Amino acid sequence: MSYRISFVALLCFFVSLYGSSQISKDYKIDQSALTSLSHPYLLFTRESKLAMQSRIVNSPRLLQNYKKHLTLAEMYLKYPIDTKLPSMQHRSRYYAKSNEMTKFISTHIDQATTLAFMYQMTDNKAFADKAYEHAAILCELQTWVYQFHEFPEIYNRVWPWNVKDDQVLFSFDINSARVSNHMSLIYDWIYPMMTKTQRDKLRNGLLANAVTRVRGNYEYHWWANAYKCNWSGICHSGVGIAALALLKEDPNLMDVIERTYEGVSSMFDHIGPDGEWQEGRGYWAYGISHTFFFAEALNKLSNGQLNLFKHKSFHANALNFPLYSMTSNFGDGQSGSVGSSWFINKYVEESKSETGAWYKDNFVKSDESIFDLIWDSPSINGVEPQQKSMHFKAIDWVTMQSSFKSNKSFTVAVKAGLSDDPHHGHMDCGSFMLDYNGKAFIKDPGHSSYDDFYFNEERWKYTEAATIGHNVIMVNGENQMSAKLKDKPWKEGVGGNVTRFETKPNVDYLAMNLSKAYPQVELKKWERQIILAKPSIAVVMDKISTNKNASIISRLHPQGDVSEEKIGSVNVISISNSAGKVAVVPFADVAMMWSQGRDPIKYVREDSNLEWLPFVDLKANAANDQTRLGFIMVSFEKTTELQELITSLKYEAGKSLVFKWKGKAHRYEIRDDEIINYLMR
């Protein structure tokens, strides 16, 4: 009986037990069947390596990348090795710029990975020997955990979904997983050139700092069941690939492989139907990409029987999220392209997504890493989607646009959804961003550099995460709330939802109810409706229920120079930057005024500087228990263009909004006091 047949049979047995983290004690592994297992076998085998080498030789692009890493490996052979172990540093987030331990680990793991890979490519033993030296030094460390993820620095964190408040053990983290991923590959790649003592040295490191830190005590690790958090997939995979790498010497590690398969699959269960991920775009790429090492290795070793790439989340729409949300840097996210090129290459290959291929070809720049040599761009023709706007239903984010490249057009990104992500979420329910001609005009602040306090309950005092840092409504200073506070019970249903979304070639329409994002003491109810008249007219209308005489603020965060000018009877805000000009024309059923200010952006690190976030407020006092206000946003070149809009602007509260722009009449009828029926004339 060959090893592969035995292994597949065993893993199929695990599948039949899926959902249980325990393995039958009656099942015995035929250890003699493992003797045929031959390194390398994680990401490629001897046979598939030959195909990879042939592909590199026949591709000028790949050959250039290969020469880059060969040159680096040759340089690393001549570099001296720093063998002095850095000391542990208290408050390492504060000293992030000068953190010697982080630099020490990264230098050794990066150089060792390159050297080990080039040994496989060239059979030059010197590369393997130097890779081992770097790896062996990392095995001298007592832990691979980031110091700011150890007790007591991480202890005060507000824990995410599916995590108990009582957390005191922090012996394995995302950095441990990163090092374990690379150390497992290094072990796999230089295995043939190591002595038994050398192999055992690296086995010791993987077992001591990865496998045994977790095996048998998953219930103490907060990330183990936090499947909506990027940590879960990263950490599970870091332990799982170590078990796969050591399988020949330690066949009893099969329980770790099964638990990792279960953990990663459970994380994938929380990817939305269009690839959406609640933590945002950057953490979507960060969390999922780290699972690919384990997923690929398991797929190969099980001969395709346990293929995580066949999970329901890997399909034709799987890469809609990074493409359609290019401007949506909500939460601790980021705008622009996300995902390392090798990760997107592999995602496209497995999902067969033509949309993903188009995203890759048009927005993703090659990282030129060694993993781009392993996972090259697949031969799938990219196709630009005809529909340009998207409602991500699983997280209630919306993108409204007429072009993915935003040439002389508006992109409006909007966020509703539940406020139940205390890890990376912000108090931004109902917030929107406006981009024109490829640049932000009304922005979201994103997040500043992480410090010792950002993930604690103090998070909601940071301007970037707090209500004041977003383009939302505030009544009498009342802030939005989080569904989870430190050591307090979860509050169900906190947040907002999209009640209607329609997209058509010339217009998009969105309606949201954001009421439950607030305690609903001062702000009783808030409904926001947004229309994008393509390509570059946007209308925002808010209906707010409050007590009479309540102070209402509709806040905007401009990106560019701001000026206020009275045109006719209306005070207009103009935002100017290198992409052009956008006017914000207000309307309301009460008296209103503009006010400008700025809030401090602060983070506590040795390299921190006090920064400021400018804002513009549209202020009004409630005349009765319901107030309607909003604004029209248009791109323009000369102020005289705005006169037509101002002169024609007629707003009848609860009934209609009418104006002209560039000779065309726009009439929006309000019916049942709930939605706007848009009629383009």
C-alpha positions in Angstrom: 0.0 0.0 0.0 1.5 3.3 -1.0 1.6 6.3 1.3 -0.7 8.4 -0.8 -3.5 5.8 -0.9 -3.2 5.4 2.9 -3.1 9.2 3.4 -6.2 9.8 1.2 -8.1 7.0 3.0 -7.3 8.5 6.3 -8.3 12.0 5.3 -11.5 10.8 3.8 -12.2 9.2 7.1 -11.7 12.6 8.7 -14.2 14.1 6.2 -16.8 11.6 7.4 -16.2 12.9 11.0 -16.2 16.6 9.9 -17.4 18.9 12.7 -15.6 17.0 15.4 -12.1 18.0 16.5 -11.5 14.6 18.0 -10.0 11.7 16.1 -11.1 8.1 16.7 -8.7 6.5 19.1 -9.3 3.2 17.4 -7.9 4.4 14.1 -4.3 3.4 13.6 -1.9 4.9 11.1 0.2 2.5 9.1 3.5 4.2 9.7 5.4 2.0 7.2 3.2 3.6 4.5 4.8 7.0 5.2 8.3 5.9 4.2 7.6 6.6 0.5 6.9 10.3 1.3 9.8 12.3 -0.3 10.6 16.0 0.2 9.8 18.4 -1.3 6.0 17.8 -1.3 4.3 20.9 0.2 3.9 23.4 -2.7 5.6 21.4 -5.4 7.2 17.9 -5.9 10.3 16.9 -7.8 8.1 16.3 -10.8 6.2 19.5 -10.7 9.4 21.4 -10.1 10.6 20.4 -13.5 7.5 21.9 -15.1 8.0 25.1 -13.1 11.6 25.4 -14.2 10.6 24.9 -17.8 7.9 27.5 -17.5 10.5 30.0 -16.0 13.0 29.4 -18.8 10.4 30.0 -21.5 9.0 33.2 -20.0 11.1 36.4 -20.2 9.0 37.9 -17.4 9.5 34.9 -15.0 13.1 34.5 -16.0 13.7 38.1 -15.0 12.1 37.5 -11.6 14.1 34.3 -11.2 17.3 36.1 -11.9 16.4 38.7 -9.2 16.0 36.0 -6.5 19.1 34.1 -7.7 21.1 37.3 -7.3 19.7 37.9 -3.9 20.5 34.4 -2.8 24.1 34.8 -4.1 24.3 38.0 -2.1 22.9 36.4 1.0 25.7 33.8 0.8 28.2 36.6 1.5 26.2 38.4 4.1 27.3 37.9 7.8 24.7 36.3 10.0 23.5 38.1 13.1 23.5 35.5 15.8 22.9 37.7 18.8 19.3 37.2 20.0 17.6 40.5 20.7 16.1 41.1 24.1 12.4 41.3 24.6 11.0 44.8 24.5 8.2 46.0 26.7 5.5 48.1 24.8 6.9 47.0 21.5 4.1 48.8 19.6 5.3 52.1 21.0 8.9 51.2 19.9 7.7 49.8 16.6 10.2 51.8 14.5 13.1 50.5 16.5 11.8 47.0 17.4 14.9 44.8 17.0 13.1 41.5 17.5 10.7 42.1 14.6 13.6 43.1 12.4 15.6 40.1 13.5 12.9 37.5 12.8 11.9 39.1 9.4 15.5 39.3 8.2 16.3 35.6 9.0 13.0 34.2 7.7 13.1 36.2 4.5 16.7 35.3 3.6 16.2 31.7 4.6 13.1 31.3 2.4 14.9 32.7 -0.6 18.0 30.6 -0.1 16.0 27.4 0.4 13.9 28.0 -2.7 17.0 28.7 -4.8 18.6 25.5 -3.5 15.6 23.6 -5.0 16.0 25.5 -8.3 19.8 25.1 -8.6 20.9 22.1 -6.4 23.6 24.4 -5.0 24.2 23.0 -1.6 25.7 26.3 -0.4 22.2 27.8 -0.6 20.7 25.1 1.6 23.5 25.4 4.2 23.1 29.1 4.6 19.3 28.7 4.7 19.7 26.2 7.5 21.9 28.6 9.5 19.2 31.3 9.4 16.5 28.9 10.3 18.4 27.3 13.1 18.9 30.8 14.7 15.1 31.3 14.7 14.8 28.0 16.5 16.8 29.4 19.4 14.0 31.8 20.1 11.6 30.9 22.9 8.6 32.3 21.0 7.7 33.6 17.5 4.9 35.7 18.9 4.9 39.4 18.3 5.7 41.0 21.6 2.7 43.3 21.5 0.5 40.1 21.2 1.8 38.7 24.5 0.3 39.1 27.9 -0.3 41.8 29.2 -0.2 44.0 26.1 -2.9 42.1 24.2 -4.9 41.2 27.4 -7.1 44.4 27.3 -8.3 43.8 23.7 -12.0 43.7 23.0 -12.5 40.2 21.6 -14.3 39.6 18.3 -17.3 37.4 17.5 -17.4 33.8 18.9 -14.7 34.5 21.5 -15.1 34.3 25.3 -14.2 37.4 27.3 -11.9 35.4 29.6 -8.7 35.3 27.6 -5.3 34.9 29.3 -3.3 32.6 27.0 -1.5 34.2 24.1 1.2 31.8 23.1 0.5 31.6 19.3 -0.3 34.5 17.0 -0.3 35.7 13.4 3.5 36.2 13.5 4.0 32.7 14.8 1.9 31.5 11.9 3.9 33.5 9.4 7.2 32.1 10.7 5.8 28.6 10.8 4.5 28.9 7.2 8.0 29.8 6.0 9.9 27.5 8.3 7.8 24.6 7.1 8.7 25.4 3.5 12.3 25.8 4.4 12.3 22.5 6.1 10.6 20.9 3.1 12.9 22.5 0.6 16.3 21.9 2.2 15.4 18.5 3.8 17.6 16.4 1.4 20.8 18.3 2.4 20.3 18.3 6.2 21.8 15.8 8.6 19.5 14.2 11.1 20.6 16.5 13.8 19.9 19.5 11.6 16.5 18.2 10.7 15.7 17.6 14.4 16.8 21.2 15.2 14.2 22.6 12.8 11.6 20.0 13.9 12.2 21.2 17.5 11.5 24.8 16.4 8.3 23.9 14.6 7.1 21.7 17.4 8.1 24.0 20.2 6.9 27.3 18.7 4.0 26.2 16.6 2.4 22.7 16.9 2.6 22.0 20.7 1.7 25.6 21.5 -1.8 24.8 20.1 -2.3 21.1 19.8 -4.5 19.8 22.6 -5.5 23.2 23.9 -7.3 24.9 21.1 -10.0 26.0 23.5 -7.6 28.4 25.1 -6.6 30.2 21.9 -9.1 33.0 21.2 -8.6 32.8 17.4 -9.4 29.1 17.2 -13.2 29.7 16.8 -13.2 33.4 15.8 -14.0 32.5 12.2 -15.0 36.0 11.2 -11.5 37.3 12.0 -8.5 37.1 9.8 -6.4 35.7 12.7 -8.4 32.4 12.6 -7.4 31.3 9.1 -3.8 32.6 9.5 -3.2 30.9 12.8 -4.9 27.6 11.9 -2.9 27.4 8.7 0.4 28.1 10.4 -0.1 25.2 12.8 -1.5 22.9 10.0 1.3 23.4 7.5 3.9 22.6 10.2 2.1 19.3 10.9 2.1 18.5 7.1 5.8 19.4 6.9 6.6 17.0 9.8 4.3 14.3 8.7 6.9 11.8 7.7 8.7 11.9 11.1 5.5 12.6 13.1 2.5 10.7 11.5 0.6 11.2 14.8 0.1 14.9 13.9 -3.0 14.0 11.7 -5.3 15.4 14.4 -3.7 18.8 13.8 -4.3 18.6 10.1 -7.9 17.7 10.6 -8.5 20.6 13.0 -6.8 23.0 10.6 -9.0 21.8 7.7 -12.0 22.3 9.9 -10.8 25.8 11.1 -9.9 27.1 7.6 -13.2 25.8 6.1 -15.2 27.4 8.9 -13.4 30.7 8.2 -14.3 30.4 4.5 -17.9 29.9 5.5 -18.0 33.6 6.4 -16.9 34.8 3.0 -19.9 36.4 1.3 -21.4 35.4 -2.0 -19.4 38.1 -3.9 -16.2 37.5 -1.9 -17.0 40.1 0.7 -15.3 40.1 4.1 -16.6 42.2 7.0 -13.1 43.2 8.3 -12.5 45.0 5.0 -10.4 44.6 1.8 -6.9 44.5 3.3 -7.8 41.9 5.9 -9.6 39.9 3.3 -6.4 39.6 1.4 -4.2 39.2 4.5 -6.3 36.5 6.1 -7.2 34.4 3.1 -3.8 34.5 1.4 -2.1 32.9 4.5 -4.4 29.9 4.2 -3.3 29.1 0.7 0.0 27.5 1.8 -1.8 24.9 3.9 -4.6 24.5 1.4 -2.3 23.9 -1.5 -0.1 21.4 0.5 -3.2 19.5 1.8 -4.7 19.4 -1.7 -1.5 17.9 -3.1 -0.9 15.4 -0.3 -4.5 14.2 -0.4 -4.4 13.9 -4.2 -7.3 16.4 -4.4 -9.5 14.6 -2.0 -9.4 17.4 0.6 -9.3 20.5 -1.6 -10.2 23.7 0.3 -10.2 25.5 -3.1 -13.4 23.7 -3.9 -15.1 25.4 -0.9 -18.4 27.2 -2.0 -16.6 30.6 -1.6 -14.3 29.9 -4.5 -16.4 30.6 -7.6 -16.8 33.0 -10.5 -17.9 35.9 -8.2 -15.2 35.3 -5.6 -13.0 38.2 -6.7 -15.9 40.8 -7.0 -15.0 42.2 -3.6 -11.5 43.6 -4.4 -12.6 44.8 -7.8 -15.9 46.5 -7.0 -14.7 48.0 -3.7 -11.6 49.7 -4.9 -12.5 53.0 -3.1 -14.0 51.4 0.0 -11.4 51.8 2.7 -14.0 51.4 5.5 -12.8 50.3 8.9 -9.1 49.4 9.2 -9.1 48.8 5.5 -7.4 50.3 2.5 -8.3 51.5 -1.0 -6.7 50.6 -4.3 -5.7 47.1 -5.3 -5.4 44.5 -2.6 -3.8 41.1 -2.6 -0.3 40.0 -3.5 0.0 39.0 -7.1 0.8 35.4 -6.4 -2.3 35.2 -4.1 -4.6 36.7 -6.8 -3.0 34.4 -9.5 -3.8 31.4 -7.4 -7.3 32.7 -6.5 -8.1 33.2 -10.3 -6.7 29.8 -11.2 -8.8 28.0 -8.6 -12.0 30.0 -9.0 -11.7 30.3 -12.9 -13.0 33.8 -12.4 -12.9 35.9 -15.6 -13.8 39.0 -13.5 -10.9 38.2 -11.2 -8.6 37.8 -14.2 -9.6 41.2 -15.4 -9.0 42.7 -11.9 -5.5 41.0 -11.9 -4.6 42.2 -15.4 -5.7 45.8 -14.8 -5.0 46.6 -11.2 -2.6 44.1 -9.6 1.1 44.8 -10.0 3.4 41.8 -9.7 5.3 41.5 -6.4 8.0 39.5 -8.2 8.3 37.2 -5.2 9.4 33.6 -5.3 5.7 32.7 -4.9 5.0 34.4 -8.3 7.3 31.8 -9.7 5.4 29.0 -8.0 1.9 30.4 -8.7 2.2 32.3 -12.0 -0.5 34.2 -13.7 -3.0 31.6 -15.1 -4.1 31.6 -18.8 -7.6 32.8 -18.1 -8.9 35.7 -20.2 -10.1 38.6 -18.2 -13.5 40.0 -18.9 -14.7 43.4 -17.6 -18.1 43.1 -16.0 -20.9 44.9 -17.7 -22.5 45.8 -14.3 -20.4 48.4 -12.6 -22.2 48.8 -9.3 -22.5 46.2 -6.5 -24.4 45.5 -3.3 -22.3 43.2 -1.1 -25.3 41.7 0.7 -23.4 39.7 3.4 -21.9 42.9 4.9 -24.2 45.6 3.4 -21.6 47.6 1.6 -22.5 49.2 -1.7 -20.4 50.6 -4.6 -22.2 52.9 -7.1 -20.3 53.9 -10.2 -20.3 53.9 -14.0 -16.7 53.0 -14.5 -14.1 50.9 -12.7 -11.4 53.3 -13.6 -13.4 56.4 -12.6 -12.4 58.6 -15.6 -14.4 61.8 -15.3 -17.1 60.0 -13.3 -18.2 59.6 -9.7 -17.7 56.5 -7.5 -19.8 56.5 -4.4 -18.9 53.9 -1.8 -21.4 53.4 1.1 -21.3 51.3 4.3 -24.2 50.0 6.3 -24.1 46.6 8.0 -23.8 45.4 11.6 -21.5 47.2 14.1 -20.3 43.9 15.5 -16.7 43.9 14.6 -14.8 45.3 17.6 -11.5 44.1 16.1 -11.3 46.2 12.9 -14.7 47.9 12.6 -15.4 51.6 13.0 -18.4 53.7 14.1 -19.2 54.4 10.5 -22.6 53.0 9.8 -24.2 55.0 7.0 -20.9 56.7 6.0 -20.1 57.2 2.3 -17.1 58.3 0.2 -17.1 60.1 -3.1 -14.3 59.7 -5.7 -14.1 61.6 -8.9 -11.7 61.2 -11.8 -9.7 58.6 -9.7 -9.3 60.7 -6.6 -11.2 61.0 -3.3 -13.1 64.2 -2.7 -15.1 63.1 0.3 -13.0 60.5 2.2 -12.9 58.1 5.1 -9.8 58.5 7.3 -9.0 54.8 7.3 -6.7 54.1 10.3 -3.5 55.5 11.6 -0.6 53.4 12.9 -1.6 50.9 15.5 -0.5 51.5 19.0 -0.9 49.9 22.4 -4.5 51.1 22.9 -6.1 51.0 19.5 -7.7 47.6 20.0 -8.9 48.2 23.5 -12.1 49.9 24.4 -10.3 53.2 23.9 -10.6 52.4 20.2 -13.9 54.3 20.0 -12.1 57.5 21.2 -9.7 57.4 18.3 -10.9 59.9 15.6 -10.4 57.4 12.8 -12.7 54.8 14.5 -15.1 57.1 16.3 -18.4 58.5 15.0 -16.8 62.0 14.6 -14.3 60.6 12.0 -17.0 59.5 9.5 -19.5 61.0 7.1 -22.6 60.4 9.2 -25.4 62.1 11.2 -25.0 63.2 14.8 -27.8 64.5 17.0 -26.9 66.4 20.2 -23.5 64.8 20.0 -24.8 61.2 20.3 -22.4 58.7 19.0 -22.9 55.3 17.3 -22.2 52.3 19.4 -20.4 49.0 19.2 -22.2 45.7 19.7 -19.3 44.6 22.0 -17.4 46.3 24.7 -14.7 44.9 27.0 -16.1 42.1 29.3 -19.7 43.2 28.5 -22.4 41.0 26.8 -22.9 41.2 23.1 -25.7 43.5 21.9 -27.7 41.9 19.0 -28.8 43.9 16.0 -26.6 46.9 16.4 -26.0 48.6 13.1 -27.9 49.4 9.9 -29.1 47.7 6.8 -29.7 48.3 3.1 -33.4 48.4 2.5 -33.3 48.8 -1.3 -30.7 48.9 -4.0 -31.2 49.2 -7.7 -28.6 49.7 -10.4 -29.4 50.7 -14.0 -27.2 52.0 -16.8 -27.9 55.7 -16.1 -28.7 55.7 -12.4 -28.2 53.9 -9.1 -30.4 54.1 -6.1 -29.7 53.1 -2.5 -31.9 53.3 0.7 -30.7 52.4 4.2 -32.0 52.4 7.7 -29.2 53.3 10.1 -31.3 53.9 13.3 -30.0 50.9 15.3 -26.4 52.0 14.9 -27.2 54.5 17.7 -28.6 54.2 21.3 -31.7 55.9 19.8 -31.9 58.4 22.7 -31.2 61.6 20.8 -31.4 60.2 17.2 -34.6 58.2 17.1 -34.5 57.2 13.5 -32.2 57.8 10.5 -32.9 56.9 6.9 -30.3 57.8 4.2 -31.0 57.6 0.5 -28.4 58.1 -2.2 -28.8 58.5 -5.9 -26.0 58.4 -8.4 -27.1 60.0 -11.7 -24.3 58.7 -13.9 -21.7 59.7 -14.6 -21.2 62.5 -12.1 -24.2 63.7 -10.1 -24.8 62.4 -6.6 -27.8 63.2 -4.3 -27.8 62.3 -0.6 -31.1 62.8 1.3 -31.5 62.1 5.0 -34.6 61.8 7.1 -33.9 62.1 10.8 -36.3 61.6 13.7 -35.4 63.5 16.9 -36.9 65.6 19.6 -38.0 69.1 18.6 -35.1 71.7 18.7 -32.5 68.9 18.6 -29.1 70.0 17.1 -28.4 68.0 13.9 -25.0 67.7 12.2 -24.4 66.0 8.9 -20.6 65.6 8.7 -18.3 65.4 5.6 -14.6 64.9 5.4 -13.2 66.7 2.4 -10.1 65.7 0.5 -8.6 68.9 -0.9 -9.0 72.7 -0.5 -12.4 73.8 0.8 -14.1 77.0 0.1 -17.6 78.3 0.8 -19.4 80.6 -1.5 -23.0 82.0 -1.5 -24.7 81.6 -4.9 -28.1 83.1 -4.9 -29.7 82.1 -1.6 -27.6 79.0 -1.1 -24.2 78.6 0.5 -22.2 76.1 -1.6 -19.1 74.2 -0.5 -16.4 73.6 -3.1 -13.7 70.9 -2.8 -10.7 71.2 -5.1 -7.7 68.9 -5.7 -5.6 67.7 -8.6 -8.5 65.7 -10.1 -10.8 68.7 -10.4 -13.6 70.4 -8.5 -16.7 69.1 -6.7 -19.5 71.3 -5.4 -21.7 70.3 -2.5 -25.1 72.1 -2.7 -27.3 71.6 0.4 -31.1 71.5 0.7 -33.3 71.0 3.7 -36.8 71.7 5.2 -35.2 73.8 7.9 -32.6 76.6 8.2 -29.1 75.3 7.8 -25.5 76.5 7.8 -22.0 75.2 7.0 -19.3 75.0 9.7 -15.7 73.9 9.2 -13.3 72.4 11.8 -10.7 69.7 12.4 -10.3 66.8 14.8 -6.9 65.5 16.1 -5.5 62.2 14.8 -3.3 60.7 17.5 -1.5 57.5 18.1 1.0 56.8 20.8 4.3 55.6 19.3 7.8 56.8 19.2 7.4 58.0 15.6 4.0 59.7 16.1 3.1 63.2 15.3 -0.1 65.0 16.0 -2.1 65.2 12.8 -5.5 66.7 12.0 -8.6 65.5 10.1 -10.5 68.4 8.6 -14.3 68.2 8.5 -17.3 70.2 7.1 -20.6 70.1 9.0 -24.0 70.9 7.7 -25.8 72.1 10.8 -29.6 72.4 11.5 -32.0 72.6 14.4 -35.0 70.3 14.3 -38.3 72.3 13.8 -40.3 69.3 14.8 -39.8 65.6 15.3 -38.7 64.9 11.7 -36.0 66.7 9.7 -35.0 66.2 6.1 -31.8 67.5 4.8 -29.3 66.6 2.2 -27.0 67.8 -0.6 -26.4 67.5 -4.3 -22.8 66.9 -5.5 -21.6 67.7 -9.0 -18.3 68.1 -10.7 -17.7 71.4 -12.3 -15.0 73.7 -13.7 -16.4 77.2 -13.3 -18.6 78.6 -10.6 -20.9 80.0 -13.2 -21.9 76.5 -14.0 -23.5 76.2 -10.6 -25.9 79.1 -11.1 -28.2 77.0 -13.3 -28.5 74.4 -10.5 -29.1 76.9 -7.7 -31.6 78.9 -9.7 -33.6 75.8 -10.6 -33.3 74.0 -7.3 -36.7 73.3 -5.7 -37.1 71.1 -2.7 -40.6 70.3 -1.3 -40.1 68.4 1.9 -41.4 64.8 1.7 -42.6 65.3 -1.9 -39.9 66.2 -4.5 -36.5 67.5 -5.4 -36.1 69.2 -8.7 -33.1 70.9 -10.4 -31.3 71.4 -13.7 -27.8 70.6 -14.5 -26.2 71.4 -17.9 -29.5 71.9 -19.5 -31.1 68.6 -18.3 -33.9 68.5 -15.8 -33.6 66.1 -12.8 -36.8 65.3 -10.8 -36.8 63.0 -7.9 -40.3 62.2 -6.5 -40.6 61.2 -2.9 -43.5 58.8 -2.2 -44.8 57.3 1.1 -42.1 59.3 2.8 -39.8 56.3 2.5 -38.1 56.1 -0.9 -37.2 58.4 -3.8 -38.7 57.4 -7.2 -36.2 58.7 -9.6 -37.3 60.1 -13.0 -34.6 61.3 -15.3 -36.0 63.9 -17.7 
